Amino acid sequence: MNQISVDRAGKDSSSKSVNETVNGSHHFTIRGYSLAKGMGPGKYISSDIFTVGGYDWAIYFYPDGKNIEDSSMYVSVFIALASEGTDVRALFELTMLDQSGKVKHKVHSHFDRALESGPYTLKYRGSMWGYKRFFRRASLETSDYLKDDCLSMHCTVGVVRTRVEGPKNYSVTIPPSDMGQSLKYLLDAELGCDIVFRVGEEAFKGHKLILAARSPVFRAQFFGLIGNPKTDEVEIEDIEPSVFKVSYASVHLF
């Protein structure tokens, strides 16, 4: 197929840098919370790996806290980069879900608020963002966030992507011409015919505009100074119908 490339840039050029986030979410449920206690500070339960923005992530829940000095007073929650990456910039949201139906979720979010220092940057695999003192454990265990020994969390990650948009070249695909077949159909079906050639005992119908476009003789005959555009019939002498048919078809069709 033929292609035509159209350059829209003209003499001037422009571009723009677009900064946006690729967002994805993961729901993490911990059943048997009471059995997870006592693991010790720094020990965690991990969610399954989930992928956002081309990187793998995981949620780490520390039932006895991440730091020894907290001495099981707090639970800690972190989102960790679980794949190789360097200076991955992202926004995060951690939500502990209220299971009472009151929709009083505990939310820590980067989204929809001004960021003093911009998105958080994770330097390498294992880098984390979160809270060492996400929730005081004694308060959590008497709250509506814990139901039937089950905790439920929702995590959203927005990986920052930067792309540059410049002038675009548009390609238009031109299909092979089938004009000849289309004109042949019009001729065979006698659609829109406005001229008849009588050759002996036979008659051949045609289209004045097509014949005029293809032949200067017909152009002069139908639309010239001495032509008659109202003519609807032409008598052809001294030629056999079979010979005329071949010549006529070659003129009428591409």
N, C-alpha and C positions, 0 to 999 in steps of 0.2 A: 504494500500500500504506500501511496505517497503521503508525505507529511509536510505541512506548512508551519513554520515557527514564526510567531508574531512577537516581536520584542516591544513591550509596553514602556520601557524605560525612557525612550526618547533621548534628548540631549542631556537632561538632568537625571540624577540618580538619587536614591534615598534608601534608607534601611532603618530598622528599629529593633531594639533588643526587648524581648518579651520574657519577663520573669513570672513563672507560674508554678503551682504545685501539682504534682500527680498524687492524688489522695487514694487511700485504701484503708479498710477497717478490719478488725479482728475481734471476735467475741470469745472470751476466755472464762470458763466456768471451773471452779474448784469445788469438788464434792468431797465430803469427809474432811472439812477444815480442821476439826478437833484432832484428827489423827496426824495432821501435818505439823501441829505444834510440837515443840521440843526438838526440832531438827538442829537447833543451835544457830546463833548469829552467823550471818554470811552464807547460810545454806538456803537454797531457793527451789521453788517449783517452777518449771518452765512450760509455757504454752507450746503448741505446735508451731513450726516455722510458717510464716506467711510472707508473701512477696508484695512489695509496693514500690513503684518507680524503678524497677529493675534490681532492687536489693532485697535480701532476706532479712526478716525481723523476727523477734520473739519477745514475749512478755515474761519477766522474771518477778515472781512473788516470794518475798522473804517473810515467812510466818513469825520468825523470831527476830526480825530486823536484820539490816545489812551490817550494822556496826556492833561490835562487842560492847561498846560503852552504853548503848541504849538498853542492854540487858533485858530484851524481850518486852520492852515497854511499848514499842511501836512495830507495826508491820511496814515493810518497805515494798514499793512497786517500781519497776524500771522497764523501759523499752530498750532492747539491745539490738545493735546491728549484728546480724548473724551471718553475713557474707563479707567477702573482701571488698573494701572500699576505702577511699582516701578523701578526707574532707567532704563527706556527704552532709549536705545542709538540709535540714528538715524541720517541720513543725510537728508538734505532738499534742495529743489529747488523751488523758487517762480518766476513765469514769468508773466509779464504783456504783453499781446499780442498786437503787432502793427497791426492795422486793415486796414492799407493803402495798404497792399500788398508788402511793402518794406522789410518786415521781420526784422525790427529793434526792436526786442523785448527787454524789460527791464528785465534782468535776474539776480537774486541773487541765487548763487548755492554753495553747499558744494561739489558737485560731480566733479570729474576730476580735483581736485586741492589739493595741500598739506594742511593738517589740522594740525595747530600748536598744538592744544590741543585735537585732536581726534574728534570723533562724538559728537554731542550735546546730553546731558543727560536730560531727562524729569523725574522728581521725582515722580509725582503723577497726577491724573486726573485733567485736567485744565491747566497743564503746557504748555507753549507756546514757540515757536521759531518764530522770524520774525523781522519786522522793524517798530519802532515807526514813523520814518520819511522815509517811503517807497518812497513817491513821493510828491513834493511840489504841493499843490492842484491847484494853479493858472496855473502852467505849465501843469499839467495833463489835465485840462479842455480845453486847446488850442492845445493839442497834437493829434497825430494819434492813440493814445491808446483809446480815447473816440470817438465813432462813433454812430450816431443815438441814443444818450443818453444811450449808452451801453458800459460796460467794460467787458473784457474777460481775465480770468487768468487761468494759468495752474500750478498745484502743483504736485511735485513728492516727495514721502517719501521713504527712504531706511532704513528699520529697521535692525539693526546689529544683526546677529545671530552667535553664536559660537558653533561649534560641534566638537567632538573628533572622529577621525577615527582610529580604531584599526584593528588588524588582523580579517579577516572575515572567518566565517565557512560556507562553501558551502554545501548545501543539494541537493542531486540528487535523484529524485523520481524514484524508480524502479517499473515499472508496473508488474502485475502478469504475470508469464510465460505462453506463449501460444505456446511453442515449439512443444508440442504434436499435436496441431491442424495444425501447419504449416507442420510438417512431414507427417501427415495424408493426407493433401492436395497434397503434392508431390507424395505420394504413390498412392492415388486414381486417380490423373491426369496422372500418369506414366511419370512425368517430370524428365528427367535426369537419368532414370533407366539404369543400366549397367549390370544387372544380371537377369537371368530367372531361376526359380525353376520349374521343371516339376514334377508334382505329379499325377500319373495316366494319365487321359485325360485332366487335367487342368494345366494351367501355371500361375505362380505368379512372377510378376516383382518386382525388388527391387534395392537398392543402396548399393554397396559394402562397402563404407566408413561408412555408418550409421550402417550396420550390424556388421562390424568389431569393431566399437566403442562400440557396445552393447553386443557383444558375443565373448569370447576368442576362441570359436570353429571356427566361421567365420573368425576371425582375423588370425588364423593359416592357415585356408583353402585358404584365398585370399592373405595374405601378409606374411605368415610365411616362414621359411626356405624351407619347402617342399611344400609351397603353390604355386599357379599359378595366379598372378594378371591379366593375360590375359583371364582367364576363363570367359565366358559369359553365360554359361548354366550349371545347376547342376541337375542331375536326383536323385529324392528322392523315395526310395522304402519302402515298408512295413508300410505305413501310409495312412490313408484316407485323401483325399483333404480337407474335412471340419475340421478335427482335425489339419492338418498342417496350415490351414488358421488362426485359432485362435492363435496357438503357434507363427507362423511367425509374425502376427500383433503385438503381445505383445513384441517381440524382436525388431521389426523395429520401434515401436513408444515408446515414453516416457510414 
